Structure formats: structure tokens, C-alpha cells
Amino acid sequence: MAELNSLNSEQRKAVHRIDGPVLILAGAGTGKTNTITHRVAHMVDQGISPENILAVTFTNKAAREMQKRVTKLIPNPPKREDGKPLKSTVCTFHSLCVRILRRHIDKLGYKRNFVIYSESEQLGVVKKVLSAIAGKNVKADPRELHGILSRVKNAGSGGAGKVFGSEEAVAMADHIRGRYDTALKAANAVDFDDLLVLTLKLFKDYPEALEECRVRYQYVTVDEYQDTNATQYELMYLLAKEHRNVCVVGDDDQSIYGWRGAEISNILDMEKDFPELEVVRLEQNYRSTRVILDAANAVIKNNPRRRPKELWSAKGQGGFIGVQ
């Protein structure tokens, strides 16, 4: 059984809130990962099969660390009939999508042994597309265009319209993207962004594939939620729409990836799709002194659009902050 005495009151509140949608606002240094892993372990203690638990984060390193901590908290997990331990799925968004597409991508006209192109291979395709339409007075740097294509894909429905202002630019972006996607598909290849985009298309066009995932992943946790883009939000929403057992963990004050498509509205407006959302605030900081936190709070409170929270510390006042 996972020991919860080491957690503070708000962390325990987050751990015990298993059913229904919950947003854990976890400020910097507030024990976020510790809370998430104890929450997963507590689910298993409550009789939930590890195989029904999905925890998604943004890097392979973070996923490995989270899985390591969960394993430590559950030394004797439930076992299959063959004696092997049941495991929760702890992975990145992209890794999850690879697993799903390996089972179902043939529905979208690809073979299941598709390859994931490296960045250099993707740039090679972009160069060929540009060469093919050079007669249309298109001038663009391949690397810059590749970045634009990525932003368009990650912007979700109507992606080009969100990235560009003029109708002419939107039309050209859609045209180039269409040729780029066609070239990849002809090679039975996908790029990193396609893993998300194609999984979303699969869920929307083939409800049976979505239902299979919903049945498997009945408890969904998303870490670093402030960094999710529109496509990742749609994936999370579709997975959790029916059972509503979704826990998102993040801090809008730490949102710094808007330049690559992260949507701060995902964390600020979550009640739009989950009106019954419960918000738990982790505000006790274990990393910094009061002086540092007072300065941080004084700066960030000027942000006109944020969820209210104020970090505090029991570490003591600390020394003065010097600015040079």
C-alpha cells in the first residue's frame, strides 16, 4: 500500500480524487511528480487494474522516472494469469500514438510497418515539394517551411487558418502540406507530428478504434498540461469524454511554449468541456525560500489571464535578491 503520510494536505487531496475530472495546479517545486506517482499507486490500492491507468508526459526521461517511482511504490502489483505483473502505461504522447497506430493505421491507408522519418528525411521531402512547385513563384527556406508545416499540424482543426492571416497564405500552406503528406504516405512514412494528427483522425473517423482505447485507458493523467497543443487536447478529450476520469497536472504560470503551439487556454478554460472539474492547488514550495517566492509571486500576479495561486515556503526567509 502506498504510504501517504509524507504528503501535505493538498497533495493527499489530489491523490484521493480518483473519479471525475481534476486539475492539479502544481507550482514549481511543489512535489508534482511525487503527487502523480502516489496517485497512480493509490488507484491500484483501491482495486483499479494498472492496465486501465494511462499517464502521459512530454519526455521519455520524465516517463522513465515516473514509471520507476510508480514501480517502487507498488512493489507487489497485481499479476496476470501467467504470473507476470500488470503495468500501467506511462509514456509520452507520441509513444502512445505509435502504439495505437501500429494496431490501426491500416484503416487510414498506411501499412502497419510504417516508418517515422527523421528530421533530415522530412527536410528532403520538403525540398522535393518546393522543387515541384518552383514554377509557381514559391520562394521559401526548406527548414523554415518545415517548421511552419509542424505548427499547422499541431494547431488542430483549421490549423493553417490559425497560423496565417491571409486567405492566400492559408491556401498555399494547405497546398504544400497536402503535397508533403502525399509524398510521405507514398513512402509509408510519417513524421513526428503525424503521430498525433493521424491518431486524432483515426479516433474521429473510426469510433471502434477510439472505443478500444477508452475501454483500456479508463483513468487518464496528463503531466505538463500547460505545454499541450490543440491536437493533444483533442486526443485527451476524446479519450476521457465518456468516463470523465481525467487528471491534468500543470501550471499556467510556467507556460513558455506558445511559440511551438502550446495552448494556454487548455488549462485556463478546461471547465468548458469539463464543467464538473475540481481544482486542487499545490502551493507549498519545497525548493526555494520565502524571499524568492515573494518576488516570483509579485511578478506573475501581473499576468491578466491566469488561475490564482500563491506559492509559499516553510524553508525560512532567505537572503536578499540582488539585481545587477
Buried (B, 14 or more C-beta within 10 A) or exposed (E): EBEBEEBBEBBBBBBEBBEBBBBBBBBBBBBBBBBBBBBBBBBBBEEBBBBBBBBBBBEEEBBEBBBEBBBEBBEEBBEEEEEEEBBBBBBBBBBBBBEBBEEBBEBBEBEEEBEBBEEEBBBBBBBEBBEEBEEEEBEBEBEEBBEBBBBBBBBBEEBBBBBBEEEEBBEBBBBBBEBBBEBBBEEBBBBBBBBBBBBBEBBEEBEEBBEBBBEBBBBBBBBBBBBBBBBBBBBBBBBBEEBEBBBBBBBBBBBEBEEEBBBBEBBBEBEEBBEEBBBBBBBBBEBBBBBBBBEBBEEBEEEEEBBEBEBBBEBEEBEEEEEE
